[in-house]
Amino acid sequence: MRGHAHCAGEGFAPRNGKPPIIGRSHCLPSDFFEPSDTRSSLPIALLRAREAVMARFRPMLAGHGLTEQQWRVLRTLAEYEELEVSHLADKAVILGPSLSRILRNFESQGLVAKRRDGGDRRRFWLGLTDDGRAMIARVQPDSVAIYAEIETLLGDGDMRALVDDLNAVTARLKLG
């Protein structure tokens, strides 16, 4: 039975006839990482969905001189008055080194202002400048139009349910 692994010697015979992979604390069928259909793979399905969505946003963002990561940073900062750098990285789903490069670029363009924390001089807080808010105002109508297009294709209820389901998956997996 697939998905239910037994250790060698317990009568386990994976579908492909290969012996199980034996680990220190568990055994996996040797075909565990060889799905017969990638459409049933959660990570691949999530990546395909992300690419289908982002294919609609990338040209618009490029037209405004922004990358996906840059837009995530601006959008996240627009949602909050100020964020500490590590919280921004978490909320914008971006790695620290990439965020550092983006912030240097945004600071030089005058889109983001950084201030040192009064209580902990090692920490920095970030916020949008007037120019940063103006950038958001320029991009937002195009972004809203793309969201409306996707909502039309998926249906309002399905799109909301999908976002809710994905947020629930994230929350559950972070707890586990």
C-alpha positions, -999 to +999 in steps of 0.1 A: +000+000+000+015+033-010+019+060+017+021+033+044+058+023+048+070-008+066+106-017+073+124-044+053+115-079+065+079-069+073+065-078+040+067-044+024+068-045-014+066-011-031+048-008-063+080-005-084+095-037-068+125-018-053+134-024-017+125+003+009+149+030+019+157+024+056+164+054+078+174+056+115+139+060+128+117+052+098+114+034+065+102+048+032+093+030+001+120+035-025+095+050-049+083+076-023+102+104-041+093+091-076+056+101-080+040+086-111+022+119-118+036+153-110+001+167-110-004+151-077+027+167-062+018+195-038+051+214-042+049+212-080+012+222-080+019+252-058+048+262-081+027+259-112-001+279-097+024+306-086+039+308-121+005+310-137-004+339-114+030+357-116+030+354-154+002+380-154+020+403-130+056+402-142+051+422-174+032+449-155+058+451-128+086+453-153+068+481-170+070+500-137+107+491-133+101+466-105+108+430-098+084+406-080+106+408-049+107+446-050+069+448-053+064+424-024+086+447-003+068+479-013+034+463-008+043+450+026+057+483+037+025+500+024+005+477+047+023+489+078+035+523+089+069+508+099+085+474+101+116+461+116+139+445+090+135+409+101+097+413+102+097+428+067+117+398+054+092+374+070+060+393+058+074+399+023+086+363+021+121+373+011+156+362+022+177+386+042+205+390+016+180+398-012+161+422+011+194+440+019+201+446-018+165+458-024+166+482+006+199+497-005+184+503-040+151+517-025+170+540-001+191+554-030+159+560-050+143+576-020+114+551-018+122+538+017+135+555+048+154+536+075+157+547+112+176+531+140+157+517+169+159+539+200+162+511+224+183+487+204+208+504+182+214+472+162+178+472+150+164+492+121+128+502+112+117+508+077+089+528+061+078+542+028+087+577+019+063+600+000+081+588-032+075+552-021+038+558-015+037+575-049+052+544-065+025+523-048-002+546-061+012+543-097+014+505-097-017+497-076-043+504-104-026+479-127-023+454-099-059+457-091-069+452-127-049+419-128-065+407-096-099+415-111-090+395-142-078+365-121-110+368-100-131+367-131-113+336-143-115+318-110-147+332-096-148+355-065-158+327-041-132+303-054-105+328-053-113+338-017-115+301-007-082+294-024-064+322-005-080+311+028-070+275+022-034+285+013-032+306+045-046+277+065-020+253+050+008+278+059-005+282+095-009+245+100+025+236+086+043+263+107+027+248+138+037+213+129 
